[in-house]
Amino acid sequence: MQETDVYDPAFVKSVFDRCSEKYIAFSYVASLGFTERWRRQCVAKLDKTTSPSPIAYDLMAGTGEVWPHLLKKYPDLGSITAIDLSSGMHRRAIERLHTHRAHRIDFIEDDVLASDLPDSGADFVVSTFGLKTFNREQHAKLAKLLARVLKSGGSFSLIEASDPKGWFLRPLYNFHLHTVLPLIERFFLKGAQDFAMIGTYTANFGNAAAFADMLRAEGLEVRFQKHFFGCATSVSGHKPDPVHSILRRNGHPVERRAASGRCLP
Ligand SMILES: C[S@@+](CC[C@H](N)C(=O)[O-])C[C@H]1O[C@@H](n2cnc3c(N)ncnc32)[C@H](O)[C@@H]1O
């Protein structure tokens, strides 16, 4: 019998299409509220900006869970380009769009790795819990894409649930992920097995350290951080601004501001 490729975008799409109805509640309950906190921490890692109406890309946007955090941090945000593969998640995201923010969201329903996002179009790139459904080869493509779409001086932040290796409560965490969650799903979500896949993806993913190296290999400046004993890991940083670097190398005193208008740290 042929084995299912759980990283095939068509398979991933089908999982999230079926999950979309209950995704928001399940992700909150299953993580004991940590996902919201991690989304907030992920956005907090993006740099400040002086760009008058910056553009953010939200990759693997799901139902737009991170948008309230982005709009709170950047009240002058020009727009959010949100990409997600799943029509179910897209539909739920549209339902969640409040009138006052709908005109600032541009939702693209597509496989991010096959999308034709323009070069240097984003002041920020953010992604919350969208890394685990990719394998190593797809991570390398994603790192390339991120480096390409980010403006020079632009910043990025991505966070993902991870395997807290070395933590003494890891067996409890794994019991929650691989036993409790599938049971909750079986009894409360009519026997579906889709959320249980999230446990499989998380275990296979490990943590974001390898992805951090891939981003460095693309020329980005990267920070890797563990959250709550490694139950989540994040990668954040920025794309160096060549104009700024050249001026500094030639001994010119430079204002700490990128061509994009972004304040450099
Ligand atoms: C766990 S959800 C995360 C959703 C949201 N960002 C959050 O904070 O909860 C992962 C999302 O990634 C999307 N996704 C997975 N593979 C994708 C791909 N190749 N291209 C675009 N979206 C993808 C799924 O459809 C799903 O909505």
The ligand as an SDF file (V2000), in Angstrom:
LIG
                    3D

 27 29  0  0  0  0  0  0  0  0999 V2000
   -1.7030   25.4690   12.4810 C   0  0  0  0  0  0  0  0  0  0  0  0
   -2.4070   26.5390   11.3080 S   0  0  0  0  0  0  0  0  0  0  0  0
   -1.8500   28.1150   11.8650 C   0  0  0  0  0  0  0  0  0  0  0  0
   -2.8670   29.2000   11.5780 C   0  0  0  0  0  0  0  0  0  0  0  0
   -2.5900   30.5600   12.2010 C   0  0  0  0  0  0  0  0  0  0  0  0
   -1.4360   31.2100   11.6300 N   0  0  0  0  0  0  0  0  0  0  0  0
   -2.4930   30.5430   13.7200 C   0  0  0  0  0  0  0  0  0  0  0  0
   -1.8040   31.3780   14.3010 O   0  0  0  0  0  0  0  0  0  0  0  0
   -3.1710   29.7210   14.3310 O   0  0  0  0  0  0  0  0  0  0  0  0
   -1.3740   26.2380    9.9310 C   0  0  0  0  0  0  0  0  0  0  0  0
   -1.9240   26.8830    8.6590 C   0  0  0  0  0  0  0  0  0  0  0  0
   -0.9410   26.7390    7.6360 O   0  0  0  0  0  0  0  0  0  0  0  0
   -1.6280   26.5600    6.4130 C   0  0  0  0  0  0  0  0  0  0  0  0
   -0.6900   25.9710    5.4470 N   0  0  0  0  0  0  0  0  0  0  0  0
   -0.0500   24.7760    5.5490 C   0  0  0  0  0  0  0  0  0  0  0  0
    0.7250   24.5630    4.4730 N   0  0  0  0  0  0  0  0  0  0  0  0
    0.5930   25.6740    3.6960 C   0  0  0  0  0  0  0  0  0  0  0  0
    1.1390   26.0590    2.4400 C   0  0  0  0  0  0  0  0  0  0  0  0
    1.9750   25.2730    1.7620 N   0  0  0  0  0  0  0  0  0  0  0  0
    0.7950   27.2690    1.9360 N   0  0  0  0  0  0  0  0  0  0  0  0
   -0.0530   28.0910    2.6020 C   0  0  0  0  0  0  0  0  0  0  0  0
   -0.6210   27.7690    3.7830 N   0  0  0  0  0  0  0  0  0  0  0  0
   -0.3090   26.5730    4.3160 C   0  0  0  0  0  0  0  0  0  0  0  0
   -2.7880   25.6340    6.7970 C   0  0  0  0  0  0  0  0  0  0  0  0
   -3.8400   25.6790    5.8420 O   0  0  0  0  0  0  0  0  0  0  0  0
   -3.2020   26.2280    8.1460 C   0  0  0  0  0  0  0  0  0  0  0  0
   -4.2240   27.1770    8.0180 O   0  0  0  0  0  0  0  0  0  0  0  0
  1  2  1  0
  2  3  1  0
  2 10  1  0
  3  4  1  0
  4  5  1  0
  5  6  1  0
  5  7  1  0
  7  8  2  0
  7  9  1  0
 10 11  1  0
 11 12  1  0
 11 26  1  0
 12 13  1  0
 13 14  1  0
 13 24  1  0
 14 15  1  0
 14 23  1  0
 15 16  2  0
 16 17  1  0
 17 18  1  0
 17 23  2  0
 18 19  1  0
 18 20  2  0
 20 21  1  0
 21 22  2  0
 22 23  1  0
 24 25  1  0
 24 26  1  0
 26 27  1  0
M  CHG  2   2   1   9  -1
M  END
$$$$
